[in-house]
């Protein structure tokens, strides 16, 4: 319901949710900008780096991924039926790991060599999830972003490489 008008058309409902969720993001962004200079609000990881490195870490060199690593990452994902715009769930990905692992490893390696995250892996499907209260009020919903399973694999692989670089076993 927007301005006491009950929306029935699916397109109008989608626009209403988009407008509401976008307005929340604008408010959060303004709050984050105002807090950036406050040292107490600095993310914990940044403080860790400041405290533990008197010199900057060595230059970042990301080595390529092996099919064994990508297979391990796929198997470590939570088995879910939810999916992004590509309609491939982690459940389907896990079932087909032997067929998809080699091409996905190739894509991940090409991406890190080029230094670019594939654009098509950046698009989430945003769905409103009902919390509580009046179901016609958009404020009673929270948005969730459903990413593609492939982007989850690639992000987890990059996360592993970055944490290995920033938190090495020895210096």
N, C-alpha and C positions, 0 to 999 in steps of 0.2 A: 504494500500500500504506500503510495507516494502522494503527499498532500491530500490526504483523505480520499484518494481515488484508488479503487481496487484494480490492479493490473491483471489482465487475463492473457494478453498476447505474449508468447514466449520471448519475442524480441524486445518488447517493452520491459519485461521482467529482467532480462539480461542487462539491458542498458541501465536500469535502476540499480542493480547490484554493482555494476561497473562504476557508476557515478559515486555510489556510497563508498566502496572499497578504495577508490582513487582518492577521495577526500581524506580518508584516514591516513593514507600513505603521505600525503602532503603535510599533515600535522606531525607525523612521526619524523619526517625528514627535517622539518624546521627544528624540532626538539633536538635531534642529533647534531645539527649544525651548531646550535647554541651550546651544546655540551662538549664539543670537540676540544676546546682549549682547556677544559677542566682535567687536570692530571689524575684526579681520583676516578674519573669515568673512563680512563684509558683502558682498553681491553686488556685482560690479564696476560694474554700472549705477548702483547707489546711490552708490558712491564717486565715479563720474563726475559725478553731479548735485551732490553736496556740494562737489566741487572747482571746478566750472565755473559755479555760480550763486551770486552773492552775494545776489541777490534771487530770490524764487520766480518761476518762469515765469508768463507771463500765464494768466488763467483758460482752462480747456480748453473750447473750443467746437468740436465735431465737425461739420463740414459734411457734407451728405448725399452719397451716392455716385451716380455716373452709371452708366448701363448700359455705357458704354465701359470704365469702371474695373473693374466686376464681370466683364465679358467678358475683360479682360486678366488679371485674377486667375485666372479659371477656366482660361484657356489656359496660365498659368504653373505650374499644379499638375502634379506628377508623374503621368504616366498609369499608373494601377495598377488591378488587378482587385479588390483588397481593398475591403471596404465595411463600414459600420456597420450598425446595426439596420435602417436603411431599405433596405438591399440595393442602394443606388445607388453604384457605384464612380466614381472620378474619370474613368475611361475613358468611361463612359456619360454623365457630366455634360459632358465635352468634346465628345462626338459631338452632343449635344443643346443646345449652348450657345445657339444662336439662339432656341430655344423657351423655355428656362428662365431666360435672363438677365434679362428684364424683371420677371417675378414675384419672382425672387430679389433684385433690386435694390430692389423695393418692400418686401419683408420686411426687408431690411437697414436701409433708411431708416426704416421704422416702428419698428424696434427701437432705433436710436440716438436717435430723437426721444423715445421713451418711456424711454430710459435703462435698458433691460432686455435681457439676452441671452435668447433664447427657451429656455424650459425643455427642450423636446424636443431641442434641439441639444446639451444637456449630457450626454446619456446615451451612454457608450461601450459597445461590446461588448468585453469583456475575454476574451482567449484565452491559454491557456498555450502557450508555445513551448518545445520541448525544447532543452536546452543540451547536456549530456553526462552520462554516468554511468548509473545504474540508472533505467530508464524508469518504474518504479513508485514512485519517490521524488519527491514534489512539490517538494522543494528543488532538483531538477535541471531545473526549468522556470522560465522568466521570463514574467511577464505582459506582454502588449501590449494597448494600448487602441486600438480601431478606432473612430474618430469618423465621423460622417456627412460626406459630401463638402460638404454645405451649410454645416456648422459650420466646416469648414476655410476655405471662401471667406470667410465672415463674419469669422472670427478674423484672417485675413490682411488683410482690408480695415481692420479696427480697428487692427491692428498698424501699418499704414501711416500711419493718421491720428495715432496716438499718437507714433510716432517723428518724424513731421513736426512735431508740437507740441513735443516735448522736445528735439529736435536740429534747430532751424531753420537755414536756410541763412545767415541774418544776424539780428542783434538790433539 
